[in-house]
Amino acid sequence: MSGKNLSGQVAIVTGASRGIGKAISLALAAEGMNLALTATQIGNLSEVLDLVRSQGVRAEPFACDLANWREIPRLVNDITACFGSLDVLINNAGYSVRASLVETAPEDLERCMQVNAMAPFVLCQELFPFLCSSQQATVINIGSVVAFKGYEQQSAYGASKHALLGLSKVMALEWKKYGIRVHSINPGAVDTEMIRQMRPDLDPQGMIGTEDIADLIVFLLTHRGRAVIDDIHMRRATGEPWY
């Protein structure tokens, strides 16, 4: 059975300039999707824009500091004015700080919560009318295994990813009646600059690849089965099962 055709659909990918977001953008472009790519600064998107556009799809850059939720309505207005419609939202942008609980500054906790939980919350609120107009509306939240297992020196990051998981669960219930699918992907250590800083003890060769997550997202978007996949855990091959 062939999968759903994504060609011509519109997707937003936050945090698209590098790492997981970059890999997701390239994978969606390969499926023929048109992309709204966000980063804190437009210039950070130049490389991924060139790569995506070389695949013959439309891609537009948008700058927004997701740590400031008041910028998000403006971002949504800019994107929707540019594309006119929306089918897929990938809440990928993330922020982390490596520090013990007693060493974590309130400002770092605030930024973790703003980028990792508040921004997806407000983005979903603002984009809800456009998602309701799509026949294949999907929201995918990139969470983390820290929402299920505690790790030392990740109190702020863990708290924010717990919040995102809770949001995903409520959205899946509330938006089911509108035909909007909500998926939560919760990977272990992914080979990105952020994770290398958070977990310097891990060998990058044993980490999850960014392409692994991108391929999973394509599967979720093209899957034709009657079952709905709410939550997915991904672990590195050398990690313990279920974490």
C-alpha positions as CSV (number, residue, x, y, z in Angstrom):
1,M,0.0,0.0,0.0
2,S,1.4,3.3,-1.0
3,G,1.6,6.1,1.5
4,K,-0.1,9.5,1.5
5,N,1.2,12.0,-1.0
6,L,2.7,15.0,0.7
7,S,3.6,16.9,-2.4
8,G,2.4,20.5,-2.3
9,Q,1.5,20.5,1.3
10,V,2.8,23.2,3.6
11,A,4.8,22.5,6.8
12,I,6.3,24.7,9.4
13,V,9.6,23.5,11.0
14,T,10.8,25.5,14.0
15,G,14.5,25.4,14.8
16,A,15.3,24.4,11.2
17,S,18.8,25.8,10.8
18,R,20.7,22.8,12.1
19,G,20.6,19.4,13.8
20,I,17.2,17.7,13.9
21,G,15.3,20.6,12.3
22,K,17.7,20.7,9.3
23,A,17.3,16.9,8.8
24,I,13.5,17.2,9.0
25,S,13.5,20.0,6.5
26,L,15.5,18.1,4.0
27,A,13.3,14.9,4.4
28,L,10.1,16.9,3.9
29,A,11.5,18.7,0.9
30,A,12.3,15.3,-0.6
31,E,8.6,14.5,-0.3
32,G,7.6,17.6,-2.2
33,M,6.4,19.7,0.7
34,N,6.7,23.5,0.8
35,L,8.3,24.7,3.9
36,A,8.3,27.7,6.3
37,L,11.5,27.4,8.2
38,T,12.2,29.3,11.4
39,A,15.3,30.2,13.4
40,T,16.3,33.0,15.7
41,Q,18.1,34.8,12.9
42,I,17.4,34.6,9.2
43,G,21.0,34.3,8.3
44,N,21.2,31.0,10.2
45,L,18.9,29.5,7.6
46,S,20.9,30.2,4.5
47,E,22.5,26.7,4.2
48,V,19.3,24.7,4.7
49,L,17.3,27.0,2.4
50,D,19.7,26.4,-0.4
51,L,19.6,22.6,0.1
52,V,15.8,22.5,0.4
53,R,15.2,24.8,-2.6
54,S,17.6,22.6,-4.7
55,Q,14.9,19.9,-4.5
56,G,12.4,22.1,-6.4
57,V,10.1,23.0,-3.5
58,R,9.2,26.4,-2.1
59,A,11.0,27.3,1.2
60,E,10.8,30.6,3.0
61,P,12.8,31.8,6.1
62,F,11.3,33.4,9.1
63,A,13.1,34.9,12.1
64,C,11.6,34.6,15.6
65,D,13.0,34.3,19.1
66,L,10.7,31.7,20.5
67,A,11.8,32.5,24.0
68,N,9.6,35.6,23.7
69,W,6.0,34.3,23.2
70,R,4.8,37.8,22.2
71,E,6.7,37.5,18.9
72,I,4.8,34.3,17.9
73,P,1.5,36.0,16.7
74,R,3.6,38.1,14.4
75,L,5.5,35.0,13.1
76,V,2.2,33.2,12.5
77,N,0.8,36.2,10.6
78,D,3.9,36.4,8.4
79,I,3.9,32.7,7.6
80,T,0.2,32.4,6.9
81,A,0.2,35.6,4.8
82,C,3.1,34.1,2.7
83,F,1.6,30.6,2.3
84,G,-2.1,31.0,2.8
85,S,-2.5,27.5,4.3
86,L,-0.9,25.0,6.6
87,D,-0.9,21.2,6.9
88,V,1.9,20.3,9.2
89,L,3.5,21.9,12.3
90,I,6.8,20.5,13.6
91,N,7.6,21.9,17.0
92,N,11.3,21.1,17.0
93,A,13.1,24.2,18.3
94,G,14.8,23.5,21.7
95,Y,16.9,25.0,24.4
96,S,18.8,23.3,27.2
97,V,21.1,24.1,30.1
98,R,23.4,21.7,31.8
99,A,23.4,22.4,35.5
100,S,22.3,20.9,38.8
101,L,19.0,22.0,40.3
102,V,20.6,24.3,42.9
103,E,23.0,25.8,40.2
104,T,20.3,26.4,37.6
105,A,19.5,30.1,37.3
106,P,15.8,31.1,37.2
107,E,16.6,32.8,33.9
108,D,17.7,29.5,32.4
109,L,14.7,27.7,33.7
110,E,12.5,30.4,32.2
111,R,14.1,30.2,28.8
112,C,13.8,26.4,28.8
113,M,10.1,26.6,29.5
114,Q,9.5,29.4,27.0
115,V,11.3,27.7,24.1
116,N,10.4,24.1,24.8
117,A,6.9,24.4,26.1
118,M,5.4,27.9,25.9
119,A,6.3,28.4,22.2
120,P,4.7,25.2,21.0
121,F,1.6,26.0,23.2
122,V,1.2,29.5,21.6
123,L,2.1,28.3,18.1
124,C,-0.6,25.7,18.3
125,Q,-3.2,28.2,19.6
126,E,-2.4,30.7,16.8
127,L,-2.3,28.1,14.0
128,F,-5.4,26.2,15.1
129,P,-7.8,27.8,12.5
130,F,-5.4,27.0,9.7
131,L,-4.9,23.4,10.8
132,C,-8.7,23.0,11.0
133,S,-8.8,23.9,7.3
134,S,-6.4,21.1,6.2
135,Q,-7.6,17.7,5.3
136,Q,-4.4,16.1,6.7
137,A,-3.5,18.3,9.6
138,T,-0.7,17.0,11.8
139,V,1.2,18.4,14.7
140,I,4.5,16.7,15.7
141,N,6.1,17.7,19.0
142,I,9.8,16.8,19.4
143,G,10.1,15.9,23.0
144,S,12.8,13.9,24.9
145,V,13.3,10.8,26.9
146,V,13.9,13.2,29.9
147,A,10.1,13.5,30.0
148,F,10.1,9.9,31.3
149,K,13.4,9.4,33.0
150,G,15.4,11.7,35.2
151,Y,18.9,12.7,34.3
152,E,21.3,14.6,36.5
153,Q,22.0,18.2,35.6
154,Q,18.9,18.4,33.4
155,S,16.3,19.7,35.8
156,A,15.2,22.7,33.7
157,Y,15.3,20.8,30.4
158,G,13.5,17.8,32.0
159,A,10.8,20.1,33.4
160,S,10.2,21.7,30.1
161,K,9.9,18.4,28.2
162,H,7.5,17.1,30.8
163,A,5.4,20.1,30.1
164,L,5.6,19.5,26.3
165,L,4.5,15.9,26.8
166,G,1.5,17.0,28.9
167,L,0.6,19.5,26.2
168,S,0.8,16.8,23.5
169,K,-1.6,14.5,25.5
170,V,-4.2,17.2,26.0
171,M,-4.0,18.3,22.3
172,A,-4.5,14.8,21.0
173,L,-7.7,14.6,23.0
174,E,-9.1,18.0,22.3
175,W,-8.2,18.1,18.6
176,K,-9.3,14.6,17.7
177,K,-12.7,15.9,16.8
178,Y,-11.3,18.3,14.3
179,G,-9.3,15.7,12.5
180,I,-5.9,17.0,13.7
181,R,-3.4,14.3,14.5
182,V,-0.9,15.0,17.3
183,H,2.3,12.9,17.7
184,S,5.0,13.1,20.3
185,I,8.5,11.9,19.5
186,N,10.7,11.4,22.5
187,P,14.2,10.4,21.5
188,G,17.2,9.7,23.7
189,A,20.6,11.2,22.8
190,V,20.6,12.5,19.3
191,D,23.9,13.4,17.6
192,T,23.5,17.2,17.7
193,E,25.6,20.0,19.0
194,M,23.1,20.6,21.9
195,I,23.2,16.9,23.0
196,R,27.0,16.8,22.8
197,Q,27.1,19.7,25.2
198,M,24.6,18.2,27.5
199,R,26.1,14.7,27.5
200,P,29.8,14.9,26.9
201,D,30.1,11.4,28.4
202,L,28.5,9.8,25.4
203,D,30.2,8.6,22.2
204,P,28.5,10.3,19.2
205,Q,28.9,7.1,17.2
206,G,26.3,5.5,19.5
207,M,23.8,8.3,19.3
208,I,20.6,8.5,17.4
209,G,21.1,10.1,14.0
210,T,19.1,13.2,13.0
211,E,18.1,11.4,9.8
212,D,16.5,8.7,12.0
213,I,14.0,11.2,13.4
214,A,13.4,12.8,10.0
215,D,12.6,9.4,8.5
216,L,10.2,8.6,11.4
217,I,8.4,11.9,10.7
218,V,8.0,11.1,7.1
219,F,6.5,7.7,8.1
220,L,4.0,9.4,10.5
221,L,2.9,11.8,7.8
222,T,2.5,9.2,5.1
223,H,1.1,6.3,7.1
224,R,-2.3,5.2,5.8
225,G,-3.2,2.7,8.6
226,R,-6.3,3.1,10.7
227,A,-4.3,3.2,13.9
228,V,-3.0,6.5,15.3
229,I,0.5,6.6,16.8
230,D,0.4,9.0,19.7
231,D,3.8,8.6,21.3
232,I,7.1,7.2,20.2
233,H,10.2,6.6,22.2
234,M,13.5,6.3,20.4
235,R,16.7,5.2,22.1
236,R,20.3,5.0,21.1
237,A,21.4,1.5,20.2
238,T,23.7,1.3,23.2
239,G,21.1,2.7,25.6
240,E,18.9,0.7,27.9
241,P,15.6,-0.6,26.5
242,W,12.6,1.6,27.2
243,Y,14.8,4.7,27.8
